[in-house]
Amino acid sequence: MQGEKGNENESAGEEKEDYTSWSQEKLIERVTLLENELKTKNLRLTTPKPEQKSSKKPRAERTFDPSKYSTRLIALKLAYLGKRYNGFECQKSVTPLPTIEEELWKAFNKGRLIFPNITNPLQPGEVNWEGCEYSKCGRTDKGVSAFGQVIGIRVRSNRPLGKRKEKKVTDGVGEVGMGEDPSLGAEVELDGGFNTYARNNSIEMASPALAPSRLPEQEGPTPELGLSDPDFEEALNFDPVADEIPYCSLLNRLLPPDIRILAWCPAPPQDFSARFSCRERQYRYFFTQPAFMPTPTQLELPNQKGQAPLEGKMRDGWLDIDKMREAAKLFEGDHDFRNFCKVDPGKQITNFERRIFFSDIQEVDDSTSGLAFVNDAALASESVPQSGNPRIYTFTLHGSAFLWHQVRHMVAILFLVGQGLEKPSIISELLDVEKNPGRPIYEMATDTPLVLWNCVFPREDDPERKDAIQWHYVGDDTGTGDYKYGTAGIMDELWKVWRERKIDEMLAGTLLNVVAQQGLDAGELTLTRKKGSRSQKVFDGGDMPRLQGIYTPVMKKLKMDSVDVINERYAVRKGFENSADMKLQGFRRLNNPGAVGDTPVVDDVDE
């Protein structure tokens, strides 16, 4: 036993090295050996296992040849909630938020519906609609929404191309066309078809022109269309709706959920332009009644010294809807709206006359919430019915076209009238540009509640201005109902967007009610000492009113220079002799880009 124990101790001593007697060279050699052993051990632990070979063949990237596809011009009606976007139109400079056009550009490229000459459709780069016959109806600003925006665009089509090249022909009413101008065909071939121009040997539908009196006269007789031509049999048997790419459904899968394609038109009129064919644009601006939180009567601060109470002034938070209606009606007709817009001297606009077909304040049905506490006598206004509040109203406006920020300037003045800070006659004073050539400096209304509601494209001889575009709404075409109400259909996506916001509204409203019902009633609250004096609250459509101290009437505010002076000063600052010279140089550059240096392009139409 003792011998065995001795052997164990001896072996243990052999395993434990005594490094005290080792030389420095030997120690370094030993450390190097141990480090190499450690590296080898770590490599064995971290070496990945060989991948198992898949039985599936690798997916080959499909070569896409755009020249093999026909194209067609279509119109699209879309809606979007503008709060997350920097407006509709893509800007040359970087914007803090994306624009609607940028999202459309990415979706059209990802779906291979347009063919710009780019490397990667998933990262298409800067927006460039060249070759797409692209047009847009309204250029909504940052934060503004639209429920009836319209664009026109040439896109890829499923219709087969004809077998031989023909010159473009059209029947008597412009309903079918075949082929294309040879010059365009050459351009298609030069860049490999990476554009969306109309193809040679293509057939395309079009509706009669909206304004036939403006169409250029056709030279020579219309060539006959051979409907029995075997080279075009497959193309002619194509159903332009049932056999076509489901444009709305495809784009809705690629766009953010707060941008939705609502409808498409398979055969826009011959002379269709989403911008210039539109003869009526309809806007709605939403607001609540009360506009902001009222203060109980006994807690209101006194007026400032020297501030006389305004005749007809409403209690803070409440609006006089009848006075607003009276003022809104004064907008109807043909007027010069230079005092209801923002002047852009870069465009040198001199014509500010616009036609308003309809202007009114309308209550939105079934939009009352559960905030019943605002009907309490301590908070309610005597001139407003003390039941059913808060209510939702809209300023509804139909017009031929609109200037920059025109609607928001118009509604800002209406809110001043509604608060009793201005009389309805202020509208007539501001429309009198001979008496008031310079706009008073007042704040326009906020952007979020404004909606481009609809765009109307009537025929030129229709006095009732009925929309002549034949829209196919999502789900209406035979067998496509699931595009509207099916899984991941447009209603599913919009329900998700609505419910998220509805829950936020419900929780915020419930919290308001909970706090209002806690403790004493609003009429029983007291204030020991009323410190300070009242600052006028001015409603501008936002969530909270602006504090303005003593209110200054609009016609007593500082006034801007007249439009002519603003345009002239801008032109001189840009190096031109005067405003007329800037217009001339701008139009020269527009017609001949190489003729002038860095002079601006002048746009004589501003919506």
Secondary structure, DSSP 8 states (H G I E B T S, - for coil): -HHHHHHHHHHHHHHS--GGG--HHHHHHHHHHHHHHHHHHHHHHH--------SS---------GGGSEEEEEEEEEEE-GGGSS-SS--SS--SS--HHHHHHHHHHHTT-S--S-S-TTS--S---TTTT-EES----TT-EEEEEEEEEEEEE-S---SS----EE-TTS-EEES--HHHHHHHHHTTT-S----TT-EEE-B--S-GGGS----S------TT-GGGHHHHT--TTTTS--HHHHHHHHS-TTEEEEEEESS-BTT--TTTS--EEEEEEEEEESSS----GGG-----TT----TT---TT---HHHHHHHHHTT-EEEE-GGGS---GGGT----EEEEEEEEEEE-TT---S-GGGGSTTTS-TTS-SSS-SEEEEEEEEES---TTHHHHHHHHHHHHHTTSS-TTHHHHHH-TTT--S-B------STTEEEEEEE---TT-TT-------EETTTSTT-THHHHSTT-HHHHHHHHHHHHHHHHHHHHHHHHHHHHSSS-GGG---S---S----EE--SSSS-EE-SS---GGGS-B---HHHHHHHHHHHTT-SSHHHHHHHHHHHHH-TTTSSS-----S---
